[in-house]
């Protein structure tokens, strides 16, 4: 069974978002990192870039595959986890902690409500 924290919401494509006020932390789920295998490279947008819910924002490359990353919320990137450029394995080791990818100042609060709940996401991965 994969870890699905209750404090965040999920896209069907296995990205998550958790909010702290107007800022959302974005990354990929435990299920996604397991499916990918060892992550060797991460391509992320720059601070100040805009992301749109459901649209591609980056790429994660593993020993098995290259996968596009999709934004679970819309907004402006206010922080990028630069540690992932030198340590992409953080995505595998701690996807909900040190493996976070972006912090986004959310511009469309309705977008968060449209994401899957932890229970809905859990059902999808079973």
Secondary structure per residue as TSV (DSSP state, phi and psi in degrees):
chain	resnum	aa	ss	phi	psi
A	1	X	-	360.0	136.9
A	2	X	-	-92.2	151.1
A	3	X	-	-71.9	128.6
A	4	X	-	-132.9	88.9
A	5	X	-	-59.1	144.3
A	6	X	T	-77.3	-14.5
A	7	X	T	-91.1	15.9
A	8	X	-	-143.8	172.0
A	9	X	E	-123.2	166.3
A	10	X	E	-135.6	150.3
A	11	X	-	-94.9	153.3
A	12	X	T	-60.4	-24.4
A	13	X	T	-85.1	10.4
A	14	X	S	81.0	24.5
A	15	X	E	-98.2	156.5
A	16	X	E	-126.0	163.5
A	17	X	E	-143.0	137.6
A	18	X	E	-129.0	139.9
A	19	X	E	-109.7	147.5
A	20	X	E	-134.0	93.4
A	21	X	T	70.0	-125.5
A	22	X	T	-91.5	3.7
A	23	X	E	-111.0	131.7
A	24	X	E	-110.3	136.5
A	25	X	E	-95.4	132.8
A	26	X	E	-122.7	142.3
A	27	X	E	-165.9	-169.2
A	28	X	E	-107.3	157.5
A	29	X	-	-79.9	167.2
A	30	X	H	-59.5	-41.6
A	31	X	H	-59.1	-46.0
A	32	X	H	-62.8	-45.8
A	33	X	H	-65.1	-34.1
A	34	X	H	-68.2	-42.0
A	35	X	H	-64.2	-38.1
A	36	X	H	-69.9	-35.1
A	37	X	-	85.4	-161.2
A	38	X	S	-64.0	116.6
A	39	X	E	-76.9	129.8
A	40	X	E	-116.9	-12.3
A	41	X	E	-159.9	140.8
A	42	X	E	-133.1	130.7
A	43	X	E	-113.9	122.1
A	44	X	-	-128.1	159.0
A	45	X	-	-70.7	172.6
A	46	X	-	-91.4	156.3
A	47	X	T	-56.2	139.2
A	48	X	T	94.3	-16.7
A	49	X	-	-71.8	150.6
A	50	X	E	-95.5	143.6
A	51	X	E	-123.6	150.3
A	52	X	-	-121.7	136.1
A	53	X	T	-52.4	129.5
A	54	X	T	83.0	-5.0
A	55	X	S	-100.0	154.3
A	56	X	E	-64.4	135.7
A	57	X	E	-123.9	-9.5
A	58	X	E	-178.4	-167.7
A	59	X	E	-140.4	142.7
A	60	X	E	-123.2	131.4
A	61	X	E	-117.6	133.7
A	62	X	E	-125.3	-178.7
A	63	X	S	-69.5	-16.3
A	64	X	S	-99.3	-35.1
A	65	X	-	-161.0	166.1
A	66	X	E	-114.7	127.5
A	67	X	E	-128.5	139.1
A	68	X	E	-73.7	150.6
A	69	X	E	-108.8	137.8
A	70	X	E	-118.6	138.5
A	71	X	-	-75.1	125.5
A	72	X	S	-78.2	-16.9
A	73	X	S	-138.2	162.5
A	74	X	-	-100.5	143.6
A	75	X	E	162.7	-163.5
A	76	X	E	-110.5	132.4
A	77	X	E	-69.0	120.8
A	78	X	E	-107.8	-13.3
A	79	X	E	-157.8	145.1
A	80	X	E	-124.2	137.9
A	81	X	-	-78.4	86.7
A	82	X	T	-61.6	-22.3
A	83	X	H	-60.3	-27.8
A	84	X	H	-68.0	-22.9
A	85	X	H	-67.3	-36.8
A	86	X	H	-94.6	-22.0
A	87	X	-	-134.8	65.7
A	88	X	T	-62.6	-18.2
A	89	X	T	-64.6	-16.3
A	90	X	H	-58.5	-30.8
A	91	X	H	-61.2	-39.0
A	92	X	H	-77.5	-43.5
A	93	X	H	-70.0	-35.7
A	94	X	-	-155.2	69.2
A	95	X	T	-61.3	-26.5
A	96	X	T	-97.9	-1.4
A	97	X	T	-122.5	-103.8
A	98	X	T	-62.2	-17.7
A	99	X	T	-90.1	10.0
A	100	X	-	-57.6	156.4
A	101	X	-	-111.9	-49.5
A	102	X	E	-135.6	155.5
A	103	X	E	-118.5	128.8
A	104	X	E	-122.4	127.0
A	105	X	E	-76.6	111.1
A	106	X	E	-73.2	129.8
A	107	X	S	-105.8	-15.4
A	108	X	-	-127.3	88.8
A	109	X	T	-62.5	-28.7
A	110	X	H	-62.1	-24.8
A	111	X	H	-62.7	-35.0
A	112	X	H	-64.6	-38.8
A	113	X	H	-68.2	-21.2
A	114	X	T	-82.2	-10.1
A	115	X	S	-76.1	164.2
A	116	X	B	-72.0	140.8
A	117	X	-	-72.3	165.4
A	118	X	H	-55.0	-41.4
A	119	X	H	-65.0	-42.8
A	120	X	H	-63.5	-41.2
A	121	X	H	-66.9	-42.9
A	122	X	H	-57.0	-44.1
A	123	X	H	-59.6	-38.7
A	124	X	H	-66.3	-32.1
A	125	X	H	-92.7	-2.8
A	126	X	-	-80.6	360.0
